[in-house]
Amino acid sequence: MAERKDTRAPIGLCDLVAQHRALASELTDAVLDTLFGGQFILSAAVAQFEREFAAYCGARYAVGVSSGTAALTLALRAVGVGPGDEVIVPAHTFIATVHAVLHAGATPVLVDVDETSFHLAPEAAEASVSERTKAILPVHLYGQVADMQAFTSLARRYGLVLIEDAAQAHGATLRGRRAGSFGVAAGFSMYPAKNLGAAGDAGVVTTRNRAIAARLRRLRDLGRATHTDFTEVGDNARLDSLQAAILRVKLAHLDAWNERRGENAAIYDALLADLPIQCPVPLPGRRHVYHQYVIRTRARVALVAHLEERGIKTGVHYPKPLHRQRAFRNFSFAAGRFPVAERLAREVLSLPVHEQLAEGDIGRVAHAVRDFFDRSGRSEL
Ligand SMILES: Cc1ncc(COP(=O)(O)O)c(C=O)c1O
């Protein structure tokens, strides 16, 4: 961990410039090799990254696509989800989870999340299964794997397809198995700020099913089966070679980065333990990769201002519940009541936890958070 000399230096929610500086020569080689190799679309670098990422996740296949949203959309389409089908999704997630279902032509069914884990709970999902339910799409929110054992058994009992939204969980495990290896397919985002991020938009679908992998390869490439033969209507959603080359470099560092995030989170856990805040409960058998370190407080607005004054950036994931987004105002799925999602939207706050934080940064943030609660005299959430 690097030492930061200036104790007032701004602390960001992520620091990709520092990450790239640390990998400068590897990244330069990867980018120049691609530029001078002259193959920019579906090149060997894409296939190599796909093999490496599939092996990393413990999935048989990985198919590189243009974003996490494309990954989830094409995963749903590849497993046969389409018009007339319902897909169960948590009411507290990034909006792209719902977009993917809509892009596949299906109907999202929002289910309120669990108050302690902030995740989709299997019992609540089960209560929403209808005759039209085709798939369940749990989200490994903030870097912690959802209850995949319960979802697997739920999917079996009702004959549903289980797809993982693994956009925030590269490397996270449940009983030693990595995110991306539980569902029939899983969608990852390699948006730059993710634990494994590209230098632009990128995504990947993992699957253990050969036919689904083959269909994904067609769907990402306008339905192309051979050079001249297009067998279905697809999308232009390919992972480009430059991003694949960059992701190959970064994948080799992912475990060390996740380790560092875990250490940072453990320091917060210890330093903030007695404050009137609530974190999502750590679920048993998990290795959390802390895409975000999230706390919950009703004093969020004042705490954000207090931290901002001290040069500490925070984030809110996510400030407006999905069912209140104007984009969905004419969809019936948005008419439901989701009280936990509403409360979380008002109270969640993400503190910097990324792997580039310097020694002392976590202590400085934790100290500033403590100072806020000492001054405000708050003793409740
Ligand atoms: C939970 C979740 N699902 C889906 C996505 C969509 O990924 P992308 O932004 O790469 O399209 C994201 C990324 O932001 C996400 O956090």
The ligand as an SDF file (V2000), in Angstrom:
LIG
                    3D

 16 16  0  0  0  0  0  0  0  0999 V2000
  -25.8890   -4.3750  -10.7500 C   0  0  0  0  0  0  0  0  0  0  0  0
  -25.5390   -3.9060  -12.1270 C   0  0  0  0  0  0  0  0  0  0  0  0
  -26.1480   -4.4690  -13.1910 N   0  0  0  0  0  0  0  0  0  0  0  0
  -25.8580   -4.1000  -14.4450 C   0  0  0  0  0  0  0  0  0  0  0  0
  -24.9330   -3.1190  -14.7180 C   0  0  0  0  0  0  0  0  0  0  0  0
  -24.7490   -2.6750  -16.1260 C   0  0  0  0  0  0  0  0  0  0  0  0
  -23.4400   -2.6480  -16.5500 O   0  0  0  0  0  0  0  0  0  0  0  0
  -22.9190   -1.5920  -17.6470 P   0  0  0  0  0  0  0  0  0  0  0  0
  -22.8890   -0.2620  -16.9940 O   0  0  0  0  0  0  0  0  0  0  0  0
  -21.5770   -2.1220  -18.0020 O   0  0  0  0  0  0  0  0  0  0  0  0
  -23.8700   -1.6550  -18.7790 O   0  0  0  0  0  0  0  0  0  0  0  0
  -24.2480   -2.5300  -13.6500 C   0  0  0  0  0  0  0  0  0  0  0  0
  -23.1830   -1.5320  -13.8980 C   0  0  0  0  0  0  0  0  0  0  0  0
  -23.1660   -0.4280  -13.6720 O   0  0  0  0  0  0  0  0  0  0  0  0
  -24.5790   -2.9140  -12.3230 C   0  0  0  0  0  0  0  0  0  0  0  0
  -23.9650   -2.3510  -11.2730 O   0  0  0  0  0  0  0  0  0  0  0  0
  1  2  1  0
  2  3  1  0
  2 15  2  0
  3  4  2  0
  4  5  1  0
  5  6  1  0
  5 12  2  0
  6  7  1  0
  7  8  1  0
  8  9  2  0
  8 10  1  0
  8 11  1  0
 12 13  1  0
 12 15  1  0
 13 14  2  0
 15 16  1  0
M  END
$$$$
